[in-house]
Amino acid sequence: FGVIVFPHRERRVFGASGPRLMVGLSLQLGLTLENYVVSHDAHRRTKEYELLTDIGKAISSRLDQDEILRTIQIELGQIFDTSNFYIAFQEGEEIRFELEVRDGRVLPKRKRGTQDAFTEYVIRSGEALLIRSDLEAARKRLGITHVPKRPAKCLIAAPILLGNRPTGIMVAMNPDKEYVFEQRDLDVLVTAAGQVSVAVENARLFADEQRRSRQLAFLNNVSRMAISSDDPVHMLGQIASEIQKNFTFDHIGIGLLDHGTKEVEIKAEAGTTSHATGKRIPLGTGILGRVARTGERALVQNALPGNLNGVLPDSRAVLCIPITYSEQLLGVLNVESRGENAFSPQDVLILNTLADLLATALHNAFVFQKLQQQSITDGLTGIKTRRFFWEALSAEWKRASRSGRPFSVVLIDLDKFKEVNDSMGHFEGDLVLARVGRLLEQKSRQSNVVARYGGDEFIVLMPDTDSEQAQVLAERLRQWLAGDPMLVEHSITGSFGVASFPMHGFSIEDIIRVADAGMYVSKRSGGNLVSTAQEFVEGEDFARQRQQISAYIEGFLQRERNGPEHLEELTSTLRKLCGGEEGCNVGLLKEAIESLNRAAESREIQSSGHGDLVARYSEVVARGLGLSSDETADLVYAARVHDVGKIFVSENILNKPGPLSDEEFLQIMMHPRMGAEIVGVIPHSNMMREALEFHHERFDGSGYPDRRRGEQIPLWARIIALTDAFANMVTEHSFSSARTPDQALDELVHMSGTRFDGMLVRVLLRGLKSERASNPSL
């Protein structure tokens, strides 16, 4: 261990006993030091065991590679100096530093190219290194040429094996002192490196599984978007955004091929830089154009700035994949990055799979669009079909009802068309129809909807157009038809009928009826004329009255809340606008109440058209009872608007999925009487009023509002109670499925004498069976 020296200036100071004393003392010191070394070694071995145990626990309880490496560095620091430490892995021609600590400070991850250094030597040879001093001599001995900017004085290094092959290194070093590390430090480092090998392999396997899981989730999300969308552009925008969530590229663009112009147009994009939507790239131009022309994928990982000729001027890496279905190019998936080597093999694989998904999705969307276009386009004339027109008319009617703005409909029947078919054949007739369709569409405003209404009938919807404007526009169309050379040759002209909302009616049916009547007025006048049926052309006062009522109802419905306290205002205003008690226009008043009823139905889920259904079944009962035509008409009207009082009930209550509270049910119970008050505005409407007020009474007296029983309940109210229940039973609801008519009738029979009048149930049963016998499709 050492030597004991007692120097002295004088000679012959020590006697013969002095050396013996020194020998004895040295033996005692040696024994003490030996015991200390044994104890220290035992303590270190215990510490090493505990350390390796802790490292093992850390590895087994964590799957995050960064956390594992940092934990190992901290734990090893309890045995030897790890204030200058790194763990690195070689991947191809790169060394990636996954953990690097310099003077106790953790540095950001970095990578460098391979070179002739200690790191590469250990990974290449698979040998551990202990260099206690004279690092320069060791470097020369090992044939290492690279000298770092801050060389170490001593170091220990151990290889990290992955799959029994050295692919990484763990190094502790000291840049200031020699002889800091010993063999036993290297032994611990080698053992820890073995544990790191297991930990890193597990972490990488876990990361691979997570990546695969994310990729599957990504592809699943994209597939769901592709399946659920029939609009290609909207779908591509969603998919581009989904790519951006899973990849960090500077540009993600999806372009579609325009076969007419032979260009690829960027339809959707995402990424840190997005500015190319709508950009058109000719085939063969740039990397994207070349891929579109050749149909072959392009992958560039390390182009010089400005040399790639991609969508981004400064991109360094690009992956451009053709989107093809059955060898037909549909578009291009283009992904670019400003960094080099941006695409891993996994990225390329997943984006190739995505391109295949896009191809199928786009093909299906294009097929759907084509079929949809065929379904709404008349095959002969190329204009819209009657079905499409009715959908557009319904949407325009709803918009106009909310906004109070007008719209018009022009109905056209060709004059002398039958003579063309009879004298020249149907082929020539088809040419005439096609010519008329093209003329009407070309000469109409872009906002108009032009459709074929029947054999030789056409119809035009003109949004935001009042009656006067519509007649001017219709006259221009008439002149175009009358002056067309082909049509002149065949003596073809048009009879036009014009109707406008709200001047000629509040409902779609009214508008079509007036336009149809106007068309026949033109027909009876010799054709080649624009008309509005005289019986529907009221004076200016009448039209103004109709518009005032429409405007008031629109304003009333747009209020944030309408409660029972507004009932008196509604009824008095309607009475006043319709001419008061003496000069009341009953037709206008009934139209207004029907508008309120439609609004009430629209506020309740799955109730649209419910009133019309109740009216139809009530008419069946009325006929079975032999009521007069006037009584039947009034009963049918009362049935149609029986729930108009719900206009004052909160939508939340009407559509509440669960049971109602007492207060909420009280609001529901008020609607029959409020409906009766509204209908009571109509002169001589006592029977209709009673029908609405008591249509929720039950035959056994368990109904509301007055708990009337039997024949105390007015006949019309008993009829509506029955037909209302039947209509609800045969209609699909969110809380119950629809019953068949036979099932519903069986249930009504079961409740005869309790909830419903048994006599009326039998009348309805006979009436519906009679209808079904005469028309089996019912």
SULDA-V852733 format. One record per residue. N is the residue number from 1. RES is the residue in one small letter. PHI is phi in radians with two decimals (NA if undefined). Layout:
<<N	RES	PHI> <N	RES	PHI>>
This chain:
<<1	f	NA> <2	g	2.99> <3	v	-2.51> <4	i	-1.91> <5	v	-2.24> <6	f	-2.10> <7	p	-1.28> <8	h	-2.55> <9	r	-1.33> <10	e	-1.52> <11	r	-1.60> <12	r	0.96> <13	v	-1.45> <14	f	-1.62> <15	g	-1.64> <16	a	-1.15> <17	s	-1.35> <18	g	-1.06> <19	p	-1.06> <20	r	-1.10> <21	l	-1.14> <22	m	-1.12> <23	v	-1.09> <24	g	-1.10> <25	l	-1.13> <26	s	-1.15> <27	l	-1.11> <28	q	-1.13> <29	l	-1.11> <30	g	-1.06> <31	l	-1.11> <32	t	-1.10> <33	l	-1.11> <34	e	-1.11> <35	n	-1.08> <36	y	-1.12> <37	v	-1.10> <38	v	-1.06> <39	s	-1.12> <40	h	-1.12> <41	d	-1.12> <42	a	-1.11> <43	h	-1.12> <44	r	-1.15> <45	r	-1.08> <46	t	-1.10> <47	k	-1.10> <48	e	-1.09> <49	y	-1.09> <50	e	-1.09> <51	l	-1.08> <52	l	-1.13> <53	t	-1.12> <54	d	-1.10> <55	i	-1.09> <56	g	-1.05> <57	k	-1.12> <58	a	-1.07> <59	i	-1.15> <60	s	-1.27> <61	s	-1.76> <62	r	-2.27> <63	l	-2.15> <64	d	-1.56> <65	q	-1.05> <66	d	-1.07> <67	e	-1.16> <68	i	-1.12> <69	l	-1.12> <70	r	-1.15> <71	t	-1.10> <72	i	-1.09> <73	q	-1.09> <74	i	-1.19> <75	e	-1.15> <76	l	-1.10> <77	g	-1.11> <78	q	-1.38> <79	i	-1.81> <80	f	-2.52> <81	d	-1.24> <82	t	-2.12> <83	s	-1.26> <84	n	-2.20> <85	f	-2.72> <86	y	-2.68> <87	i	-2.21> <88	a	-2.37> <89	f	-2.31> <90	q	-1.70> <91	e	-2.24> <92	g	1.14> <93	e	-1.72> <94	e	-2.21> <95	i	-1.88> <96	r	-1.87> <97	f	-1.51> <98	e	-1.42> <99	l	-2.53> <100	e	-2.47> <101	v	-2.08> <102	r	-2.24> <103	d	0.92> <104	g	1.44> <105	r	-1.91> <106	v	-1.34> <107	l	-1.64> <108	p	-1.10> <109	k	-1.09> <110	r	-2.59> <111	k	-2.50> <112	r	-2.56> <113	g	-1.27> <114	t	-1.23> <115	q	-2.66> <116	d	-1.52> <117	a	-2.30> <118	f	-0.99> <119	t	-1.01> <120	e	-1.14> <121	y	-1.09> <122	v	-1.15> <123	i	-1.15> <124	r	-1.23> <125	s	-1.53> <126	g	1.28> <127	e	-1.80> <128	a	-1.37> <129	l	-2.22> <130	l	-2.23> <131	i	-2.13> <132	r	-1.51> <133	s	-2.79> <134	d	0.85> <135	l	-1.08> <136	e	-1.14> <137	a	-1.14> <138	a	-1.12> <139	r	-1.09> <140	k	-1.15> <141	r	-1.11> <142	l	-1.53> <143	g	1.32> <144	i	-1.64> <145	t	-1.75> <146	h	-1.30> <147	v	-2.05> <148	p	-1.23> <149	k	-1.11> <150	r	-2.19> <151	p	-1.20> <152	a	-1.46> <153	k	-1.53> <154	c	-2.69> <155	l	-2.82> <156	i	-2.24> <157	a	-2.51> <158	a	-2.31> <159	p	-1.32> <160	i	-1.90> <161	l	-1.71> <162	l	-2.21> <163	g	1.15> <164	n	1.08> <165	r	-2.26> <166	p	-1.16> <167	t	-2.25> <168	g	-2.57> <169	i	-2.59> <170	m	-2.13> <171	v	-2.31> <172	a	-2.10> <173	m	-2.58> <174	n	-2.32> <175	p	-1.44> <176	d	-2.00> <177	k	-2.23> <178	e	-1.69> <179	y	1.00> <180	v	-1.39> <181	f	-1.92> <182	e	-2.13> <183	q	-1.06> <184	r	-1.16> <185	d	-1.13> <186	l	-1.12> <187	d	-1.06> <188	v	-1.12> <189	l	-1.10> <190	v	-1.11> <191	t	-1.09> <192	a	-1.10> <193	a	-1.10> <194	g	-1.11> <195	q	-1.19> <196	v	-1.07> <197	s	-0.97> <198	v	-1.12> <199	a	-1.11> <200	v	-1.15> <201	e	-1.11> <202	n	-1.10> <203	a	-1.10> <204	r	-1.19> <205	l	-1.08> <206	f	-1.13> <207	a	-1.11> <208	d	-1.10> <209	e	-1.12> <210	q	-1.08> <211	r	-1.10> <212	r	-1.11> <213	s	-1.11> <214	r	-1.13> <215	q	-1.14> <216	l	-1.13> <217	a	-1.11> <218	f	-1.08> <219	l	-1.13> <220	n	-1.14> <221	n	-1.09> <222	v	-1.11> <223	s	-1.08> <224	r	-1.12> <225	m	-1.09> <226	a	-1.15> <227	i	-1.28> <228	s	-1.47> <229	s	-1.99> <230	d	-1.95> <231	d	-1.90> <232	p	-1.00> <233	v	-1.15> <234	h	-1.09> <235	m	-1.08> <236	l	-1.12> <237	g	-1.08> <238	q	-1.11> <239	i	-1.19> <240	a	-1.06> <241	s	-1.13> <242	e	-1.16> <243	i	-1.07> <244	q	-1.09> <245	k	-1.16> <246	n	-1.85> <247	f	-2.34> <248	t	-1.94> <249	f	-1.90> <250	d	-1.36> <251	h	-2.57> <252	i	-2.21> <253	g	-2.24> <254	i	-2.13> <255	g	-1.94> <256	l	-1.94> <257	l	-1.41> <258	d	-1.68> <259	h	-1.15> <260	g	-1.20> <261	t	-1.68> <262	k	0.97> <263	e	-2.33> <264	v	-1.78> <265	e	-1.82> <266	i	-1.22> <267	k	-1.66> <268	a	-2.65> <269	e	-2.69> <270	a	-2.71> <271	g	2.09> <272	t	-1.19> <273	t	-2.20> <274	s	-2.27> <275	h	-2.67> <276	a	-1.89> <277	t	-1.01> <278	g	1.57> <279	k	-1.17> <280	r	-1.93> <281	i	-2.13> <282	p	-1.11> <283	l	-1.03> <284	g	1.59> <285	t	-1.69> <286	g	1.20> <287	i	-1.19> <288	l	-1.18> <289	g	-1.13> <290	r	-1.18> <291	v	-1.12> <292	a	-1.12> <293	r	-1.31> <294	t	-1.54> <295	g	1.29> <296	e	-1.99> <297	r	-1.15> <298	a	-2.17> <299	l	-2.29> <300	v	-2.17> <301	q	-1.88> <302	n	-2.57> <303	a	-1.40> <304	l	-1.27> <305	p	-0.97> <306	g	1.51> <307	n	-1.68> <308	l	-1.39> <309	n	1.02> <310	g	-1.73> <311	v	-1.21> <312	l	-1.53> <313	p	-1.17> <314	d	-1.96> <315	s	-1.26> <316	r	-1.90> <317	a	-2.39> <318	v	-2.56> <319	l	-2.18> <320	c	-2.14> <321	i	-2.11> <322	p	-1.23> <323	i	-1.79> <324	t	-2.19> <325	y	-2.29> <326	s	0.90> <327	e	1.14> <328	q	-1.85> <329	l	-1.29> <330	l	-1.80> <331	g	-3.12> <332	v	-2.47> <333	l	-1.74> <334	n	-2.12> <335	v	-2.21> <336	e	-2.29> <337	s	-2.48> <338	r	-1.42> <339	g	-1.72> <340	e	-1.36> <341	n	0.86> <342	a	-1.39> <343	f	-1.97> <344	s	-1.37> <345	p	-0.98> <346	q	-1.16> <347	d	-1.06> <348	v	-1.08> <349	l	-1.11> <350	i	-1.20> <351	l	-1.27> <352	n	-1.11> <353	t	-1.09> <354	l	-1.08> <355	a	-1.07> <356	d	-1.13> <357	l	-1.08> <358	l	-1.06> <359	a	-1.05> <360	t	-1.14> <361	a	-1.11> <362	l	-1.15> <363	h	-1.02> <364	n	-1.11> <365	a	-1.14> <366	f	-1.14> <367	v	-1.11> <368	f	-1.08> <369	q	-1.07> <370	k	-1.13> <371	l	-1.14> <372	q	-1.12> <373	q	-1.11> <374	q	-1.14> <375	s	-1.27> <376	i	-1.89> <377	t	-2.04> <378	d	-1.19> <379	g	-1.12> <380	l	-1.48> <381	t	-1.69> <382	g	1.42> <383	i	-1.69> <384	k	-1.24> <385	t	-1.51> <386	r	-1.07> <387	r	-1.07> <388	f	-1.08> <389	f	-1.04> <390	w	-1.13> <391	e	-1.14> <392	a	-1.16> <393	l	-1.13> <394	s	-1.09> <395	a	-1.12> <396	e	-1.18> <397	w	-1.08> <398	k	-1.10> <399	r	-1.10> <400	a	-1.16> <401	s	-1.13> <402	r	-1.33> <403	s	-1.60> <404	g	1.36> <405	r	-1.56> <406	p	-1.44> <407	f	-2.62> <408	s	-2.33> <409	v	-2.21> <410	v	-2.05> <411	l	-1.84> <412	i	-2.22> <413	d	-2.09> <414	l	-1.29> <415	d	-1.48> <416	k	1.11> <417	f	-1.22> <418	k	-1.04> <419	e	-1.13> <420	v	-1.13> <421	n	-1.08> <422	d	-1.23> <423	s	-1.60> <424	m	-2.01> <425	g	1.70> <426	h	-1.22> <427	f	-1.08> <428	e	-1.15> <429	g	-1.07> <430	d	-1.10> <431	l	-1.10> <432	v	-1.12> <433	l	-1.05> <434	a	-1.11> <435	r	-1.14> <436	v	-1.10> <437	g	-1.04> <438	r	-1.12> <439	l	-1.08> <440	l	-1.07> <441	e	-1.26> <442	q	-1.18> <443	k	-1.65> <444	s	-1.55> <445	r	-1.17> <446	q	-1.12> <447	s	-1.35> <448	n	-1.33> <449	v	-1.95> <450	v	-1.85> <451	a	-2.44> <452	r	-1.54> <453	y	-1.63> <454	g	-2.78> <455	g	-0.95> <456	d	-2.10> <457	e	-1.93> <458	f	-2.20> <459	i	-2.51> <460	v	-2.25> <461	l	-1.73> <462	m	-2.07> <463	p	-1.15> <464	d	0.91> <465	t	-2.32> <466	d	-1.48> <467	s	-1.10> <468	e	-1.13> <469	q	-1.11> <470	a	-1.10> <471	q	-1.17> <472	v	-1.12> <473	l	-1.17> <474	a	-1.12> <475	e	-1.11> <476	r	-1.12> <477	l	-1.11> <478	r	-1.04> <479	q	-1.16> <480	w	-1.09> <481	l	-1.15> <482	a	-1.18> <483	g	-1.78> <484	d	-1.29> <485	p	-0.98> <486	m	-1.12> <487	l	-1.22> <488	v	-1.08> <489	e	-1.05> <490	h	-1.74> <491	s	1.03> <492	i	-1.67> <493	t	-2.30> <494	g	-2.29> <495	s	-1.77> <496	f	-1.88> <497	g	-2.15> <498	v	-2.09> <499	a	-2.50> <500	s	-2.31> <501	f	-1.71> <502	p	-1.70> <503	m	-1.02> <504	h	-1.83> <505	g	2.65> <506	f	-1.62> <507	s	-1.90> <508	i	-1.07> <509	e	-1.05> <510	d	-1.07> <511	i	-1.11> <512	i	-1.12> <513	r	-1.11> <514	v	-1.20> <515	a	-1.10> <516	d	-1.12> <517	a	-1.13> <518	g	-1.10> <519	m	-1.10> <520	y	-1.25> <521	v	-1.06> <522	s	-1.09> <523	k	-1.11> <524	r	-1.20> <525	s	-1.54> <526	g	1.86> <527	g	1.45> <528	n	0.92> <529	l	-2.61> <530	v	-1.91> <531	s	-2.45> <532	t	-2.15> <533	a	-0.95> <534	q	-1.10> <535	e	-1.21> <536	f	-1.87> <537	v	-1.60> <538	e	-1.49> <539	g	-1.24> <540	e	-1.09> <541	d	-1.11> <542	f	-1.14> <543	a	-1.08> <544	r	-1.12> <545	q	-1.09> <546	r	-1.08> <547	q	-1.15> <548	q	-1.12> <549	i	-1.12> <550	s	-1.04> <551	a	-1.15> <552	y	-1.14> <553	i	-1.09> <554	e	-1.06> <555	g	-1.11> <556	f	-1.07> <557	l	-1.27> <558	q	-1.48> <559	r	-1.12> <560	e	-1.11> <561	r	-2.60> <562	n	-2.17> <563	g	-1.87> <564	p	-0.97> <565	e	-1.19> <566	h	-1.67> <567	l	-1.08> <568	e	-1.08> <569	e	-1.08> <570	l	-1.10> <571	t	-1.17> <572	s	-1.19> <573	t	-1.19> <574	l	-1.07> <575	r	-1.08> <576	k	-1.19> <577	l	-1.17> <578	c	-1.56> <579	g	1.92> <580	g	1.34> <581	e	-1.14> <582	e	-1.41> <583	g	-1.75> <584	c	-1.13> <585	n	-1.56> <586	v	-1.09> <587	g	-1.05> <588	l	-1.09> <589	l	-1.11> <590	k	-1.14> <591	e	-1.04> <592	a	-1.10> <593	i	-1.17> <594	e	-1.11> <595	s	-1.08> <596	l	-1.09> <597	n	-1.15> <598	r	-1.09> <599	a	-1.12> <600	a	-1.11> <601	e	-1.13> <602	s	-1.18> <603	r	-1.43> <604	e	-1.91> <605	i	-1.02> <606	q	1.05> <607	s	-1.99> <608	s	-1.08> <609	g	1.47> <610	h	-1.10> <611	g	-1.06> <612	d	-1.11> <613	l	-1.18> <614	v	-1.09> <615	a	-1.09> <616	r	-1.11> <617	y	-1.21> <618	s	-1.15> <619	e	-1.13> <620	v	-1.05> <621	v	-1.16> <622	a	-1.04> <623	r	-1.14> <624	g	-1.15> <625	l	-1.51> <626	g	1.31> <627	l	-1.19> <628	s	-1.18> <629	s	-1.11> <630	d	-1.16> <631	e	-1.11> <632	t	-1.08> <633	a	-1.09> <634	d	-1.18> <635	l	-1.09> <636	v	-1.07> <637	y	-1.11> <638	a	-1.05> <639	a	-1.13> <640	r	-1.12> <641	v	-1.90> <642	h	-1.09> <643	d	-1.84> <644	v	-1.07> <645	g	-1.13> <646	k	-1.20> <647	i	-1.08> <648	f	-1.75> <649	v	-1.74> <650	s	-1.04> <651	e	-1.05> <652	n	-1.07> <653	i	-1.30> <654	l	-1.04> <655	n	-1.95> <656	k	-1.16> <657	p	-1.28> <658	g	-1.70> <659	p	-1.15> <660	l	-1.50> <661	s	-1.30> <662	d	-1.04> <663	e	-1.16> <664	e	-1.17> <665	f	-1.17> <666	l	-1.10> <667	q	-1.12> <668	i	-1.08> <669	m	-1.17> <670	m	-1.42> <671	h	-1.16> <672	p	-1.09> <673	r	-1.25> <674	m	-1.18> <675	g	-1.10> <676	a	-1.10> <677	e	-1.12> <678	i	-1.16> <679	v	-1.16> <680	g	-1.11> <681	v	-1.16> <682	i	-1.23> <683	p	-1.05> <684	h	1.00> <685	s	-2.02> <686	n	-1.02> <687	m	-1.20> <688	m	-1.14> <689	r	-1.09> <690	e	-1.13> <691	a	-1.04> <692	l	-1.26> <693	e	-1.15> <694	f	-2.02> <695	h	-1.30> <696	h	-1.86> <697	e	-1.30> <698	r	-2.02> <699	f	-1.06> <700	d	-1.60> <701	g	1.51> <702	s	-1.70> <703	g	-1.63> <704	y	-2.47> <705	p	-1.63> <706	d	-1.96> <707	r	0.96> <708	r	-1.23> <709	r	-2.35> <710	g	0.96> <711	e	-1.41> <712	q	-1.16> <713	i	-1.44> <714	p	-0.97> <715	l	-0.97> <716	w	-1.11> <717	a	-1.15> <718	r	-1.13> <719	i	-1.13> <720	i	-1.17> <721	a	-1.02> <722	l	-1.21> <723	t	-1.24> <724	d	-1.09> <725	a	-1.12> <726	f	-1.10> <727	a	-1.08> <728	n	-1.15> <729	m	-1.15> <730	v	-1.60> <731	t	-1.93> <732	e	-1.24> <733	h	-2.23> <734	s	-1.15> <735	f	-1.68> <736	s	-2.79> <737	s	-1.47> <738	a	-1.26> <739	r	-1.58> <740	t	-1.29> <741	p	-0.96> <742	d	-1.14> <743	q	-1.10> <744	a	-1.13> <745	l	-1.13> <746	d	-1.05> <747	e	-1.19> <748	l	-1.11> <749	v	-1.05> <750	h	-1.08> <751	m	-1.71> <752	s	-1.10> <753	g	1.49> <754	t	-1.89> <755	r	-1.53> <756	f	-2.16> <757	d	-1.23> <758	g	-1.03> <759	m	-1.09> <760	l	-1.19> <761	v	-1.06> <762	r	-1.15> <763	v	-1.10> <764	l	-1.10> <765	l	-1.06> <766	r	-1.13> <767	g	-1.09> <768	l	-1.21> <769	k	-1.14> <770	s	-1.13> <771	e	-1.07> <772	r	-1.19> <773	a	-1.16> <774	s	-1.42> <775	n	-2.46> <776	p	-1.02> <777	s	-1.29> <778	l	-1.25>>
